[in-house]
Every structure is written in C-alpha cells, then in structure tokens.
Amino acid sequence: MRKTLLAFLITSAPLLAQADDHPGTFIIAAYGDSTTAGVTASGGRNIISQNNEVSFLQQMLREKYGNNIEVKNHGMPGAQVSVLVYNKDNTPMDWSERMAKSDANMILINYAINDARINFFKDKGERIETPEEYKRIITELVKGAKANNKLVVLQEPNPICGKAERWNVWPYVYQLNEVAKEQQVPIVKQFSVIKENRDWQSEMSPDCIHPNEMLYKQKAERTFNVLSSTFDSVLSRHSS
C-alpha cells in the first residue's frame, strides 16, 4: 500500500504542481451513471434526489476547504462508460479534446453497473462492453484526462442485489482496480466495503440497484476521505 501511494505521488507530482498554480475555484467533474446522478426511491418511484453522493461530497469538501470547491454532476441514468468515447451511432468521440476544453481540475469516474447489465442482456442497439473492453475505455479516459493536466480519481460502484445481482458487476470492479494500479491513480473503495455491513441491502432502494440517501452519504464520505488525504495540499490552496 505504501509503495502504491508513493508511486502515485511521484507520477502525479507534475499534475499536483500545475493544480497549485491556479488558485481560485477548484472544479471537480463527476462522470458516471444514475448512481452519480443520484437516482433513489421516493413515493414508490425512482427520482433524482438532491441528496446524492455528489452534493454530499461538495458539502463535505466545502466544510473543510471553503466555498471555492465546486463539484459538477455529470451523472447520466442508464449510461455505461462508452458514452464518453462513442456516439450513439458508434462513431468515436474525442475524449482528450473534451478534457482540453474542460475547466475541471479533477475528474471522478464512476461506471460499471450498466456496463455489466448491458453485457448480461446483450441489449440490441447498445454497445456491448466486456470487462476487458471496459478496462480499455477506462484506461483511455484516465490517460486522456492526465494528458490534459487533470487529476483523476476512480470510484468503485456500489454493489447491487436481488435479480440485478446476476448481472455480475464484480469483474468490472476488478478491472477498475487494475487500471488504478497500472495508471497509478487513486480509487475509492465502495463495492466490498459496503458489503461488509450485513444489513447493507436495507440501505438500497427497492430496485436493489440505487442507494438510499443514507448510503449516498456514506459513499460521499469515502470519496471525501480519499480526496482529502491524497490531495489535501492542492485543495488547501483553494481554501476561501
């Protein structure tokens, strides 16, 4: 663990230095699926809640570092990671160009659930992502973001239960961790950590896919802990 952290700090030093060169608002762009957007159950149906992981994370960061921290929510219900690099007609999109134009200092990436679902059902009209293809795309995203001086943090998905469990998200979680090691970027552990609580399913919406607001807050706390421990010096420079 210490060797991995040291390697990350060494390889990230130029990015950290460049982030320090720009005081003022520190922008974090959170890309992901419906669990990033904040879908949860309310009144017998799913809604996008304002009390989601991204909003909780911004609140926590601002409490420690001030109001110059902004977390932008780019979550898209139903999305798999390929939406960032392919159009609907399967023609490629230039992620690196998007990163070059982005005002974000840091990128959060949270996909896997829909990737596993679509691969399981082999949905027609959807791009099928095996775990290996998922890994390839995540690697492309990390490299493209880093090449444009963005700090990158990967986020494991929350586990799913009930009938959705057969989608088998774990191989995607495994590949995500492999990318984190190979590209030497931090990763927020969620999948197995949440499962350590015997009653974790009680903190899920009835669809057994989306967390309730309490679990979203717990997920935000884990993300906050990774950001504040890894990037404290950078975030502190943006304190208001």
C-alpha positions as CSV (number, residue, x, y, z in Angstrom):
1,M,0.0,0.0,0.0
2,R,2.8,2.4,0.9
3,K,4.7,1.6,-2.3
4,T,1.5,2.2,-4.4
5,L,0.8,5.5,-2.7
6,L,4.5,6.6,-3.2
7,A,4.4,5.7,-6.8
8,F,1.2,7.7,-7.2
9,L,2.6,10.7,-5.6
10,I,5.8,10.6,-7.7
11,T,3.9,10.2,-11.0
12,S,1.3,12.8,-10.0
13,A,3.8,15.5,-8.8
14,P,3.7,17.5,-12.1
15,L,-0.1,17.5,-12.1
16,L,-0.2,18.5,-8.4
17,A,2.2,21.4,-9.1
18,Q,0.1,22.6,-12.0
19,A,-3.1,22.4,-10.0
20,D,-1.4,24.6,-7.3
21,D,-0.6,27.2,-10.0
22,H,-4.3,28.1,-10.3
23,P,-5.8,29.4,-7.1
24,G,-9.5,30.3,-7.0
25,T,-12.3,27.8,-7.7
26,F,-11.2,24.2,-7.8
27,I,-13.6,22.3,-10.0
28,I,-14.3,18.6,-9.8
29,A,-16.2,17.0,-12.6
30,A,-18.0,13.8,-11.6
31,Y,-18.8,11.5,-14.5
32,G,-21.0,8.4,-14.0
33,D,-24.3,6.7,-14.3
34,S,-27.6,7.0,-12.3
35,T,-25.7,6.5,-9.0
36,T,-23.7,9.6,-9.8
37,A,-26.8,11.5,-10.9
38,G,-28.5,10.5,-7.6
39,V,-31.4,8.2,-8.5
40,T,-33.2,6.8,-5.5
41,A,-36.7,5.7,-4.5
42,S,-39.3,8.1,-3.3
43,G,-43.0,7.6,-3.0
44,G,-42.9,4.3,-4.8
45,R,-40.9,5.5,-7.8
46,N,-37.4,6.5,-8.7
47,I,-36.4,10.1,-8.7
48,I,-33.1,12.1,-8.9
49,S,-32.5,13.2,-5.4
50,Q,-30.7,16.4,-4.5
51,N,-29.3,14.5,-1.6
52,N,-26.9,12.4,-3.7
53,E,-23.2,11.5,-3.4
54,V,-22.0,14.4,-5.4
55,S,-23.9,17.0,-3.4
56,F,-22.9,15.4,-0.1
57,L,-19.3,15.4,-1.4
58,Q,-19.3,19.1,-2.2
59,Q,-20.8,19.9,1.2
60,M,-18.0,17.9,2.9
61,L,-15.3,19.5,0.9
62,R,-16.6,23.0,1.4
63,E,-16.9,22.4,5.1
64,K,-13.1,21.7,5.2
65,Y,-11.7,23.8,2.4
66,G,-14.3,26.6,1.9
67,N,-16.7,27.6,-0.9
68,N,-14.1,27.7,-3.7
69,I,-14.6,23.9,-4.2
70,E,-17.2,23.1,-6.8
71,V,-18.3,19.5,-7.7
72,K,-20.2,19.3,-11.0
73,N,-22.5,16.4,-11.5
74,H,-22.3,14.8,-15.0
75,G,-24.1,11.6,-14.0
76,M,-26.4,10.2,-16.7
77,P,-29.0,7.5,-15.8
78,G,-28.6,4.4,-17.9
79,A,-25.1,5.3,-19.0
80,Q,-22.1,3.0,-19.4
81,V,-18.6,4.3,-19.7
82,S,-18.5,4.0,-23.5
83,V,-20.9,7.1,-23.7
84,L,-17.8,9.2,-23.1
85,V,-15.9,7.9,-26.1
86,Y,-18.6,6.8,-28.6
87,N,-21.6,8.5,-30.1
88,K,-24.9,6.7,-30.4
89,D,-24.1,5.7,-34.0
90,N,-20.9,4.1,-32.7
91,T,-18.6,6.7,-34.2
92,P,-15.8,7.7,-31.8
93,M,-15.7,10.9,-29.7
94,D,-12.5,12.7,-28.8
95,W,-12.3,12.5,-25.0
96,S,-8.9,14.1,-25.0
97,E,-10.4,17.1,-26.8
98,R,-13.2,17.3,-24.3
99,M,-10.7,17.3,-21.5
100,A,-8.7,20.0,-23.2
101,K,-11.8,22.2,-23.2
102,S,-12.9,21.3,-19.7
103,D,-12.5,23.7,-16.8
104,A,-12.2,20.9,-14.3
105,N,-9.1,20.4,-12.2
106,M,-10.1,16.9,-11.2
107,I,-12.1,14.1,-12.8
108,L,-14.1,11.4,-10.9
109,I,-15.2,8.3,-12.9
110,N,-18.0,6.0,-11.7
111,Y,-19.3,3.4,-14.1
112,A,-19.8,-0.4,-14.1
113,I,-23.4,-1.2,-13.3
114,N,-24.9,-0.5,-16.7
115,D,-21.8,-1.9,-18.4
116,A,-22.5,-5.2,-16.6
117,R,-26.3,-5.1,-17.3
118,I,-26.0,-4.4,-21.0
119,N,-23.3,-7.1,-21.4
120,F,-25.5,-9.6,-19.5
121,F,-28.7,-9.0,-21.6
122,K,-26.8,-8.3,-24.8
123,D,-29.1,-5.4,-25.4
124,K,-29.7,-4.7,-29.1
125,G,-28.7,-1.2,-30.2
126,E,-26.3,-0.8,-27.2
127,R,-22.6,-1.1,-27.3
128,I,-21.6,-4.3,-25.5
129,E,-18.7,-3.9,-23.1
130,T,-17.0,-7.0,-21.8
131,P,-14.9,-6.4,-18.6
132,E,-11.8,-6.2,-20.8
133,E,-13.4,-3.6,-23.1
134,Y,-14.5,-1.7,-20.1
135,K,-10.9,-1.7,-18.8
136,R,-9.6,-0.4,-22.2
137,I,-12.0,2.5,-22.2
138,I,-11.4,3.4,-18.5
139,T,-7.6,3.4,-19.3
140,E,-8.3,5.7,-22.3
141,L,-10.2,8.1,-20.1
142,V,-7.5,8.2,-17.4
143,K,-4.7,8.8,-20.0
144,G,-6.7,11.5,-21.8
145,A,-7.5,13.3,-18.6
146,K,-4.0,13.2,-17.3
147,A,-2.6,14.3,-20.6
148,N,-4.6,17.5,-20.1
149,N,-3.4,18.1,-16.6
150,K,-6.4,16.7,-14.8
151,L,-6.2,14.9,-11.5
152,V,-8.1,11.6,-11.8
153,V,-9.9,9.5,-9.2
154,L,-11.7,6.3,-10.0
155,Q,-14.7,5.2,-7.9
156,E,-16.0,1.7,-7.5
157,P,-19.7,1.2,-7.9
158,N,-22.0,0.3,-5.0
159,P,-23.0,-3.4,-5.0
160,I,-26.4,-4.4,-6.3
161,C,-28.7,-7.1,-5.1
162,G,-31.9,-9.1,-5.9
163,K,-32.4,-10.0,-9.5
164,A,-29.9,-7.4,-10.6
165,E,-27.1,-9.3,-8.8
166,R,-26.9,-11.8,-11.7
167,W,-25.5,-9.0,-13.9
168,N,-22.2,-9.8,-12.2
169,V,-20.6,-6.4,-11.6
170,W,-17.5,-7.8,-9.8
171,P,-15.4,-8.4,-13.0
172,Y,-15.8,-4.8,-13.8
173,V,-14.8,-3.7,-10.3
174,Y,-11.7,-5.9,-10.6
175,Q,-10.7,-4.3,-13.9
176,L,-11.3,-0.9,-12.5
177,N,-8.8,-1.7,-9.7
178,E,-6.3,-3.0,-12.3
179,V,-6.5,0.3,-14.1
180,A,-5.9,2.2,-10.9
181,K,-2.8,0.2,-10.3
182,E,-1.5,0.4,-13.8
183,Q,-2.2,4.1,-14.2
184,Q,-1.2,4.9,-10.6
185,V,-4.4,6.9,-9.8
186,P,-6.3,6.7,-6.5
187,I,-9.5,4.6,-6.3
188,V,-12.4,4.9,-3.9
189,K,-13.3,1.5,-2.5
190,Q,-17.1,1.0,-2.3
191,F,-18.2,-2.4,-3.6
192,S,-16.7,-4.7,-1.0
193,V,-16.7,-2.1,1.8
194,I,-20.4,-1.6,1.6
195,K,-20.9,-5.4,1.6
196,E,-19.1,-5.6,4.9
197,N,-22.2,-4.3,6.6
198,R,-24.6,-7.3,7.0
199,D,-27.6,-5.1,6.6
200,W,-26.3,-3.2,3.5
201,Q,-29.3,-4.2,1.4
202,S,-31.6,-2.2,3.8
203,E,-29.8,0.9,2.6
204,M,-30.7,0.3,-1.0
205,S,-33.8,1.4,-2.9
206,P,-36.4,-1.3,-3.6
207,D,-34.9,-1.9,-7.1
208,C,-31.8,-3.1,-5.3
209,I,-29.7,-1.0,-7.7
210,H,-29.7,2.5,-6.3
211,P,-28.6,3.5,-2.8
212,N,-30.9,5.4,-0.5
213,E,-29.8,8.9,0.7
214,M,-28.1,7.5,3.8
215,L,-25.9,5.2,1.7
216,Y,-25.2,8.0,-0.8
217,K,-23.9,10.0,2.1
218,Q,-21.7,7.1,3.2
219,K,-20.3,6.8,-0.3
220,A,-19.6,10.5,-0.3
221,E,-17.7,10.1,3.0
222,R,-15.4,7.5,1.4
223,T,-14.8,9.7,-1.6
224,F,-14.1,12.7,0.6
225,N,-11.6,10.7,2.7
226,V,-9.6,9.7,-0.5
227,L,-9.6,13.3,-1.8
228,S,-8.7,15.0,1.4
229,S,-6.0,12.5,2.3
230,T,-4.4,12.4,-1.2
231,F,-4.9,15.9,-2.4
232,D,-5.1,17.9,0.8
233,S,-2.3,20.3,-0.2
234,V,-3.9,21.1,-3.5
235,L,-7.4,21.6,-2.0
236,S,-6.0,23.7,0.8
237,R,-4.5,26.2,-1.7
238,H,-8.0,26.9,-2.9
239,S,-9.5,27.5,0.5
240,S,-11.7,30.5,0.8
